[in-house]
Amino acid sequence: MPFQKGNKLWRLAQHSSGKKHPMYNHQYSQETITKMRLAKLGKKQSPEHISKRVMQLKGRPNLKNRGELSGRWKGGTSSVTQSIRACWKYKEWLLKCYQRDNYICQNCLKNKHPKDVHHIKLVKDIIKENRISNIEEAILCKELWDVDNGITLCRGCHYKIHYKRIQNEK
């Protein structure tokens, strides 16, 4: 056991962690930072390394780059529909529809992947009728989260339904 108390490795770890570590609070020069960046540039990370990094970040939201702090912030331009589809309640609604339909396409009755949940009454129509202007109003709207308004479809059937609707509108 490498880190048993009293073991040589354990003592080394105790003497070189936190403020005792020789690189604690060390500042690299701009030249060194550039050299390190160029050394890593173009190198591919192994799948094992990527999966390890993903597992470390799982469950931890990156709060530093959200909203106005993000480099991609454009002044809150995302539409209400985009906000609804990114919302936790939408994901909960999807899961309830999938479970109710046993993850089977209700049009062709096949268990094809990937799956979609189709709003029988369109989201844009619900937003218009209920005059929803932000995500808070959308969360409070019962019609939007009604499981009976959703149907599980495979991508092909979902596309056909929307394609027919577009043809009928023309």
N, C-alpha and C positions, 0 to 999 in steps of 0.2 A: 504494500500500500504506500504509494509515493508521498501522500500528504498527511501521514500520521504525525501527531504532535511529537516533537523532538527529532524527527527525521531531518536530514540535511536539506532536502528540497523544501520542506515546510519552513525551516528557518530562513532559507533564501527568499522564499515568497513573502515572509513576514517583514524582512528587512528592505524589500524593494517594492513595496506597494504604497499607493497614495502619495503623500508628500515626501516620503523617503525615496521614491523612485528617482533615479538620476535624470530622467527626461521630464519630470514633473515641472509644469509651467515653462517648458522650453519653447522659445520662439525661433522658428526657422526664418532664414533670410529669404527675400523674394527670389533670388537666384537659385537657392536650394529648392524652393517650392516649384519653380519652373522645371528644374532638372527632374524632380520626382514625378511631376505630371507627364513630362515627355517620355520618361522611362516606362510608364504604365500605358501610354497612348497606343492604341491599336492591338493590345493584348486581350485575348478572349479569356473570360473566366470559365473555369470548368463547371459542368452541371452540378457537381457536388458542392462547390463553393457557393453557387447561386442558390441552391436549395437550402443550404445552411443559413445564408443571409436572410432569405425569405422567412425561414422558421424563427429567426431571432426577432424579426419585425412584426410577425403575426400578432394581431390583437393589440398592437400599440399604434394608435393613430398619430400621424405626423402633424402636430398642432402648429409647428413653426411656419409651415407654408400654406396655411389655409386662409381663405377669404382675402382680405386686403393685403395680407402679408405675402401672398403668392406672387411670383414674378409674372404670372399669366393673368393677373387681375385686370379686368376691363370695366370696373365700376358696377358690378352686379348685373350683367346683361343676360344671364341665363333665363330662359323662359320658364313659365310656371310648369309647363309640361315636363321640361327637363328636371326641374326641382322635384316634381312628384315622382318621376321614375328613379331618382337617386335616393328617395326617402326610405327610411326603415319600414314605414307602414306599407309601402308599395311592395317591398320584398316579402313582407308578412302575408299580404294579400295573394301574391303569386304562389307562395307555398301552400296556402289554404286551397287555392284552385287546383293545383297539381295533386294534392292529397285527395281532394274530393273526386277527381277524375282518374285516380290511380295512375297518374303519369302516362295516360294513353290518349292519343289524339282522338277527339270525339267526332271527327269528320270521317277519317278513313279507318278508325279503330285499330291502328297499328302503333307499336311502341317504338317509333322512329325518334332519333335524336338529331339535332337539338329540338327542344320544345319551346313553344311560346304560349302565353296566355293572351287570348284575344278579348278585348272589351266589346261586348255585344253592342252596347251604346258607347260610342266613341268618347275618349277622354276629352277631346276638344269641345264636343257638344255638351258634356257635363260641366266643363269649365265655363262655357258661355252661358248656359242656363242658370247656373248657380252664382254667376258673377264672381268667380274666384280670381283674385289678383295676386295672391302670395301663397306660400307653402303652409302657413298657419291656417288660413281659411280652407285649404285643400284637406288638411288633416282632420278638420272638424266636419267636413262634408261626408255624410253617411252614404250617399249614392255612389261616390267614387270608390268606396271600399266594400261595396256589396258583392259577396262571392257569387251570387246568382247572375251578376253582370259579366262574369268571366267564363271563358271556355278554353280548355287546354287543346292546342292544335300543334301539329308538326309544322316545321317551317314552310314546307311546300303548300299545305292546305291553307296556312295563314296568308301566304303570298297570294294564292288564288282568290281568297275572300276579298282582300284589299284591291287586287287587280280588277275584279268584277265591279267593285264599288266605284273605282276610278272610271271604268268604261261607262257605267250607268250615269255618272255625273256629267259626262261630256255630251 
